[in-house]
Amino acid sequence: MDNIISKVILGLIRHILTTAGGGLVAHGLVTGQQWSDVVGAIMVIVPVMFSAYDKWQAEQARSAAVEEARAVPFSPASQEQSK
C-alpha cells in the first residue's frame, strides 16, 4: 500500500476513533483513559496489518512473475539464432 494512502487511512481511523470516543465518554460508557488505551492499541495494530499486507502483496507479485518466467519456453536453438 502506498505510503500516502496508508497515512490518509490512519488519519481517517484516528478521527473516527476520536469522534466515537468522545461520544462513548460523554455517555459514561468508558472513561477517557480506557478509550485512550483502546485507541493506542488500535493505532499500533493497524500499521502492523498494513505492513503484513504489503509484504504479502509483494510476495504474490514475485510469485506471479516467477511463474510467468517459468511458463516461457526455452530452447537453446532460439538463443543461438539470436547471436
Long-range contacts (C-beta under 8 A, 24 or more apart in sequence): 1-50, 1-53, 1-54, 1-57, 6-47, 6-50, 9-46, 9-50, 10-43, 10-46, 10-47, 13-42, 13-43, 13-46, 14-39, 14-43, 17-42, 17-43
